[in-house]
Amino acid sequence: MSFGYHADMPDAFSRTALLIDHAGLSRLEASTVAVFGLGGVGSYAAEALARSGVGGFLLVDNASIAESNINRQVIAARSTVGRRKVAVMRERILDINPAARVETAEERFSPESSRRLVRAGLSYAVDAVDTLSAKIELALRAQALGIPIVSAMGAGNKLDPTRIEVADIYETSVCPLARAMRRELKRLKVDHLKVVYSKEEPLEPDCSGIGCRHEGICPKKAADCHCEGYRAVPGSVSFVPPVFGIIAASVVVRDLVGG
């Protein structure tokens, strides 16, 4: 792979080289970043990392692409519905950079799988999983091994991407998921965690939406909405979860190249 910039022969990463130089690109190429969760946040994080020149990936997700993913996930299109997310993301990364090293794990991250998936040799971890228990386990395991990690907080039920910030978990506010993370990490005596979060107050989803009728889901899962047994999901748009992911990728790249 050529990282040097030549005006007469620009390559895929030549514009990036103008900002972080050959040494920075070499550090990215030698790095391996694990992306846990390939939804609206994780898929865009992986895409941005690949386009930045990161050379190694571990992609972890157990889901297939659904039609409802099309509104916010870079891997989701009519042509990919039904396919495994890790397989489609791997293809995109290799189409961007054929020299990339891409390992996939078609499974859901959990406390049981953490010791196998979060391992020595990873340069950075991106937490884009969607359960509190998995986020806590991922943070604990990464920090125990000295692996830098950036964790995405709640991106659902938000409409304003300009309210997204990067901070330590103990400096966050507004976000309900961040509040729960702060409580658990404090109990576990974890004193820091870099996160991407939004200061926008979550919106109240409309329970009369199409989800309840077509996918067995309910945005409220409230006692008075007549959706007993349906699973609760947040509302989402095309321009909030992707910004979370791109910001997370920027944190990774800047840290790996030394700021």
N, C-alpha and C positions, 0 to 999 in steps of 0.2 A: 504494500500500500504506500502511495506517495503522499507525504504530508507537506513537502516543500511547495511554496507558492511561486509559480512562474507565470508572468503576465501573458506569455504566448501559449502556455499549456496549463490553464487552470484545471484542477481536478475537483472531485466532489467536496473536499474539505478546504479548498484554497481560501474561500472567504472567511472561514473560521480561523485559519492560520493568521490572517491579518490582525486578529484580536488576541489570540493566545499563543501564537508563534509555534515553531516546530516542536519545541520541548513540551509545550502544553498538549499538543496533539499526540505526541508520543506517549505521554502519561495516560491520556484517555484511551488510546489504543491498547495499552497494556493492562487496563483496568477491567474488572469484571463486576458488573452491577446486577444485583438481584431485584427484580420487580415482583412484588407479591400482590396479586390482584390485577386483572387486565380489563377493568371496567372503564368508565368514562375518565377516571383519573389515571389509572395505571397504564392504559393503552397509549394515552398521549404522552405520559412520562417516558415510556419505552421508545416511542417514535422519536421524541425530541433527543433522547440520549443517542439513538442510532444516528440521527442526522448531525449530532455533535462530534461523532467520531469515536464514541465508546466502542471498544473492540470485543468485549465479552459480556454475555448476558446469561442470567438464570431467570426464566419466566415461569411463574407459578400461578396456576388457575385451573379449576376443575370444570368450568362451565362451557357450554356451547353458546354460540351467538344466537340471540333471539331477535325477532323483529322489533321488539320494544327497545333494543339497544341502539337502533339506527340513529336515534336523535342525539347521541352524545359520545359514541365510542368509535374511534378512528378505524377499527378493524371491522365494524359492522356495516354491511351493505346488503342489498338484495341477493347478491351473488355469494355471500358468505353465511347467510342465515343457516343454522343447523350445524355448521362446522365448529370444531374445537377452537377456543380462543387462542390457546398457546400455539397451535399449528399455524393459524392465520398470522399471528403476530410474528412468529419466526420467519415466515415467508416475506413479510414486509421488511423486516430488518435485513434479511439477506438480499432483497432486491435493492435496498438502499446501499448496503455495504456487503458485497459477496465474501469479503474476507473476515467478516465477524464470526465470533465463536458463540453459538447460541444453544444453550441447554434448556430443555423444557421439562416441567414436572406437571403432569395432568392430574392435579389433586388440590384439595382445599387445604390451605395452611391451617394448622391446628397445634395445640400444645403437644399432641402426640407426634406430629411430623417435624416439629421445630428443630430438633437436634440433627436430623438428617438434612434438612433444607438450609438452615442457617449454619454455615460451617466456615472454618478457616479458609482463607484464600479469596473471600469476597472483599472487594474494595469498598463497596457501599451497598446499602439496602434501601429500597423505597417501599414504604408501607402504604399500600392502597387497598388493603382488605377492609371488610365492612362490619366486623363484629368487635366489640370491646375486648372480649377475652383473647381473640387472636392478636389484636393490636398490642395488648399488654404483654403477651407471650413473646411476640416478635421484638418488641423493644427490650425486654429483659434478656433474651437470648443474644441479640446483636451487641448489646452493651457488655455482656459477660465475655464476649469474644473480642471486644475492642473494635467492632465493625461500625463505622459511622452509619447513621440511619436518619432519614427524614420521614415523618409520619403525616399523612393527610387526615385532617379532621373532617367534619361533616360538610359535604358539598351539595347535599340534597335540599330541596325546598328553598333554594336561593336563586336570585335573579340578577344580582349586581356583582360582576367579577372585579370591579374596582375596589371592593371592600376586602379582598383577599390579602393576607400578610404572612410573613415568615417570622416566627418568634419562638422562644422557649415555651414549653407547655405551661409553665407557671406564670407566664406573662400574658396568657390568653384571656379572653372575656367573651361573653355572649353565646358562643357555640356550646350547645348542650353536650355534644360528644367530648369536647375538650374539657368541660367541667367534670364529666365522669372519669376521664383519663387522669386529670389532676388528682382527684380523690384517691383513685387506685394506686397511682404511682407514688403519691405521698405515703400511703399506707405501706407500700413495699420499699420505702426509703430510697426511691430513685430520684436523684436530685436535678436531673435535666433531661430534656428530650426536644430536639428541633422539630417543629411542626409547621405545616401550612394550614392556615385556618381563615375563616371569614368572620368579620365583625357584623355582618348583616344579620338582623333578626330573622329566624326561619319563618317562612310564610306558612299559612294554614292551607293544606291541600284541599281541593274540592272533591268531596267523597262521591259526587255524582258523575265522576269522570269515567272514561272508557275502561280503565283498568279493572274495576269491579265486575264489569260485564263480560270481559273477554279473557282475563288471565288469572282469575282466582285471587286477585290481589286487592287490597284496600288501602288507600293512603292514610286513613285514620285508624282503622281497626278499633273503632269506638263502639261502645255498648249500644248506642242508639242508631247505628248506621246499617243494621240488618245484614252485615257481612260476616257473620259468625264463622270462624274457621278459616277465613281468608288470611293470607300473610300481609303484613304491613310493609309498604314500600314508600319512599319519599318521591315527590315530584322532581323532575330534572329538566334541564334545557341544554342546548348545544354549546353554550358559551360559559358555563361555570365549572363543571367537572374538568373539562379540558384545560382550563386555565390553572386549576389546582395542579394538574399533572405537569404542565409545562413549567410552572414555578418550581415544583419539586425537582424536575430535571435540571433547572438552572442552578439550584442549590448544590446538587451532586456535582455538576460540571465545575462550578466555581471552587468548590472544596477540593476536588481532585487535582485541579491545575494550580492550587495554591492561592485562590482568591482572585 
